[in-house]
């Protein structure tokens, strides 16, 4: 019987990765900034995708990690893991193993990448269990101000802010949101920021938050459900 150790990780084309993400990611959406895609294969069948790219506003995050001299990382020294999607057929612990292999491949083939940024959606999905199992550090817990409930469903403000067409048409994201989606209100929840350092000569330049803080803040979520609603 196949186990997590039998998973093979390979770089795959964006078309294949994006089609898989649209089908299996809870949002049903891809991130256009993604430029590097790893596929997780078991018995030669694709069962998971990890997509990496630049953050939408890299200037805001470069200072989160510094080198041994205290200098912020350079422009090309980090990536964001901005989409991760797996189907339900993989063995236990497959996600964390897949991430571990992907990071080893990055270290070997792209040694200029010093750290990885990622966000857990504690508003619609989960609080980052896989990230914690994969050695990420928790660096921020904040209440959601970006996922909005509209008549057309849940819409992220970044979808509007990153649209040149909408911003040129309306001038600001709030008017654009209302003009395109109608009245909107924030979806109650949290966003959690995680960082994985790949090079030991680099270190965090921001708060290193203990994982216990997630429960203390009431931010626990698993598979789209508040932790309090599934655990007594």
ZAROGU-497954 format. One record per residue: residue in one letter; x, y, z of N, C-alpha, C, CB in turn. Coordinates in steps of 0.2 Angstrom, whole numbers, plus 5000, padded with zeros to 4 digits. Glycine has a CB too. Layout:
<nodes>
AXYZXYZXYZXYZ;...
</nodes>
This chain:
<nodes>
X500449945000500050005000500450065000499550005006;X500350114996500750174995500650215001500550214989;X501250255003501250295008501550365006501650265014;X501550415011501850475010502550475007501850525016;X502950425008503650425006503650404999504050375010;X503050384996503050364989502850424984502550304988;X502750484987502550544983503150564980502250594988;X503050584973503650614969503450694968503750574963;X503850734969503750804967504150824961504050844974;X503750854956504050884950503850954948503950834944;X504250994945504051054942503551034937504651094940;X502951074936502451064931502251124928501851024934;X501951124922501751184918501251224922501551174911;X501151284921500651324925499951304922500751404923;X499851284916499151264914498951214918499251254906;X499351154919499151104923499051114930499651044922;X499451154933499451174940498751214941500051214942;X498651264937498051314938497451274937498151364933;X497451224932496751184931496651144937496851144925;X497151114940497151074946496851124952497751044948;X497151184953496951224958496251244958497451284958;X496051264952495351284951494851234953495251304943;X495051174952494651114954494651094961494851054950;X495251104964495351074971495451124977495951034971;X495651194975495751244980495051264982496151294978;X494951284989494251304991494051364988494351314999;X494551414986494351474983494151464975494851524983;X494351414972494251404965494651444961493551404964;X495051484964495451534960496251524960495251604963;X496551554955497251544955497551614956497551524948;X498251614958498551684959498951694953498951684965;X498851754949499151764943499951774944498851824940;X500151794950500851804952501251744952500951844958;X500951684952501251624953501751604947500751564954;X502351594948502751574942503151514943503351634942;X503051474948503451414949502951364952504051414954;X502851304949502251264952502651194953501751254947;X502551164958502751094960502051054960503051094967;X502150994957501550944957501750884961501450924950;X501250864965501350804970501050744966501050814977;X501450694965501250634961501250574965501650624954;X500750534964500750464967500550414962500350464974;X500950364961500750314955500650354949500150274957;X501050404948501150444941500450484940501250394936;X500050494945499450534945499550594949498850494947;X499350654947499450714950498850724956499350774945;X499150734962498650734967498750804971498750674972;X499150844970499250904973499750954970499550894980;X499651014971499951074968500151124973499551104962;X500851144973501051204977501351254972501651184982;X501051314972501251374968501551424971500651394964;X502151444969502551504972502551564967503251474973;X502651614970502751684966502951734970502151694962;X502951794967503051854971502451884975503351914967;X502551904981501951934984501651994980502151964991;X501052014981500752074977501152134978500052074978;X501352144985501752204986502352184990501252254990;X502852164987503452134990503852184994503952114985;X503752254993504052304997503852295004503952374994;X503252275006502952275013503252215017502252275013;X503552165013503752105017504552095017503452045014;X504852125013505652115012505952125019505952165007;X505752165023506052175029505952125035505952245032;X505452085033505252035039505851985040504651995036;X506251975036506851935037507551975035506851865032;X508051965039508651995038509251945038508852045043;X509851965035510351915035510751925042510851935029;X511351895042511751895048512051955050512251845048;X512052005045512252075047511652125048512652095041;X511052095048510452135050510252175044510652185055;X510452155038510252185032509552145029510752185026;X509052185027508452155024508652115018507952205022;X508252065017508452015011508352055004507951955011;X508652034999508652064993507952044989509252044988;X507852084984507252074980507052004978507252124974;X507651974976507551904973507651844978507951894967;X507651864984507851814989507251784993508351844994;X506651794991506151764994505551744989505851804999;X505151704991504551684987503951674992504651624983;X503351684989502751674993502451604990502251734992;X502251564995501851504993501151524993501951444998;X500951544987500251574987499651534985500351634982;X499751474983499251424982499551354984498951424975;X499151314988499251244989498551214989499651244996;X498551164985497951124985498151044984497451144979;X497751004988497850934987497150894987498250904993;X497150844983496450804983496450764990496350764977;X495950724990495850684996496050614996495050684998;X496450604991496650534990497350514993496650514983;X497750564994498450554997498450525004498850624996;X498950485005499050465012499150515017499650415012;X499150495024499250545029499950575029499150505036;X499950635031500650675031500850695024501150635035;X500450685019500750695012500850765011500250675007;X500450815014500550885012501250905015499950925015;X501350895021501950915025502550885021501950895032;X502550825019503150795015503250825009502950715014;X502650835005502750874999503050944999502050874995;X502850975004503151045006503951035007502851085011;X504050985011504750975013505250955007504850915018;X504950915002505350904996505350964992504950844993;X504851004991504851064987505451104990504151094987;X505451114996505951164999506651134998505851165007;X506751064998507451044997507651054989507450964998;X507151054985507251064978507451134977506651044974;X507151184981507251254980507951264983506751294984;X508151234988508851244991509351224986508951204997;X509251164983509751134978509751174971509551064977;X509151194969509151224962509051294962508651194958;X508851324967508851404968509051424974508051424967;X509751414976509951434982509951504984510751414983;X509751554979509651624981509051634985509751664974;X508551584985507951594988508151574996507351544986;X508051625000508251625007507651605012508551685009;X507051625010506451615014505851615010506451665020;X505351585013504651575010504151615015504451505009;X503651645012503151675015502451645013503051755013;X502051635018501351605016500851635021501351535016;X500251635019499651655023499151595024499351715021;X498951585030498351545031497751585032498551495038;X497251555029496551595029496151565034496251585022;X496251595040495751575046495151605046496151595052;X494951625040494251655039493751605035494251725035;X494051565030493751525026493951455026493651545019;X494651445028494951375027495251345033495451385022;X495851375035496151345041496651385044496451275040;X496951365050497351415054498151395052497251405061;X498251345048498951335046499251275049499351395047;X498851225050499151165053499751135049498551105053;X499651135042500151105038500851145038499951105031;X500751215039501351255039501751245046501151325039;X501351235051501651225058502051155057501151225063;X501751105054502051035054502651045049501550985051;X502751095045503251095040503851145042502951115033;X503751165049504351205051504251285050504951185048;X503651305048503551375047503551415054502951395043;X503651475054503651515060502951555060504251555062;X502651565065502051605065502251675067501451585070;X502051725062502351795063501751845064502851815058;X501151825062500651875063499951845063500651925057;X499551865068498851845068498451915068498651805074;X497951915063497551985062496851965060497952035058;X496452005063495751995061495652015053495252045065;X495251975050495051985043494752055042494651935040;X495052095037494852155034494752155027495252215037;X494952095024495052095017494552045013495652065015;X494251995016493751955013493051985014493751875016;X492751995009492052035010491451985007492052095006;X490951995011490351955009489952005004489951935015;X489851984998489452014993488851974991489852044988;X488452004987487851974984488151914979487352014980;X488751924976489051884972489451834975489351914966;X489451824982489951784985490451814989490151734981;X490951784991491551804995492051834990491851755000;X492251894991492751924987493251954991492351984982;X493851944989494451974992494652044989495051924991;X494752094994494852154992495452164987495052204998;X495952114988496552114983496352104976497052064985;X495752064975495552054968495352124965494952014968;X495052164969494952234966495552274966494352264971;X495952284971496452324971497052314966496852324978;X497052244964497552224959497252234952497752154960;X496652254951496352264944496452334942495652244944;X496852344937496952414934496352434931497552414929;X495952394928495352414925494852444930495052354921;X494752404935494252424941494552494944494152374946;X495152494946495452554949495452614945496152534951;X495552604938495452664934494752684933495752644927;X494352634933493652654932493352684938493252594931;X493452664944493152694950493652734955492952634954;X494252734954494752774958494952744964494352834959;X494552704968494752674974494452614975494652724980;X494652564979494452494980493752494983494952454984;X493552534987492852534990492352544985492852584996;X492452604981491952614976491952564971492152684973;X492552534969492552484964492152414967493252464963;X492252404973491952344976491252354976492252334983;X490952414978490252424978489952424971490152484982;X490352454966490152464960490052394956490552504956;X490552354958490552284954490152234958491252264953;X490152234965489852184968489252204973490352154973;X489052264973488552294977488752304985487952244977;X488352304989488552314996488952254999487852325001;X489452275003489852225006490052235013490552225002;X490152175017490352175024490852125025489752165028;X491352145029491952095031491652025033492452125036;X491951975031491851905033492251895040492051855028;X491951885045492251875051492751815051491751865057;X493351825054493851775054494551805055493851735048;X495051765053495751795054496151775048496051755061;X496751805048497251785043497951775047497351845038;X498251725046498851715049499451705045498851645053;X500051745046500651745042501151705045500851815042;X501451665040501951615042502551625038501651535041;X503151615040503751615037504251555038504151685039;X504451535033504951475033505651495031504751415029;X506151495035506851515033507251455030507151545039;X507451465024507851405021508551415022507651405014;X508851475024509551485025509651505032509851535020;X510151465035510251475042510651545044510651415045;X510851575038511151635039510651695040511651655034;X510051675039509551725039509051715045509051725033;X508751765048508351765054507751815053508751775060;X507251795057506651835058506851905060506151805062;X506551955057506552025059505852055061506852075054;X505452005064504752025066504651975072504252015060;X504051985075503851945080503751875079503151975083;X504051825083503951755082503451735087504651715084;X502851725085502251715089502251635091501651735086;X502151615097502051545099501351525096502051545107;X501351465094500751435091500151435096500851365089;X500251435103499751435107499351495107500051425114;X499651555104499251615103498651605099499751665101;X498651555094498151555089497451535093498251495084;X497551495098496951475102496751535107497051415106;X497251565109497051625114496751675110497751645117;X496851685104496551745100495851715097497051765094;X495751655098495051625095495151625088494551675097;X495751605085495851605078495851535075496451645076;X495751485079495851415077495251395072495751365083;X495451365066494951345061495251285058494851405056;X494851235056495051175052494551165047495151115057;X494751155041494351145035493751185035494151065035;X493851255036493251295035492851305041492851285030;X492951265047492551265053492951295059492251195054;X492551335063492851365069493051305073492451415072;X493651305076493851245080493351235086494551265083;X493051285089492651275095492051235093492451345097;X491851235086491251205084491351135082490951235078;X492051105082492151045080492551005086492551035074;X492751045091493051005097492751035103493851025096;X492550995108492251015114492851035119491850955117;
</nodes>
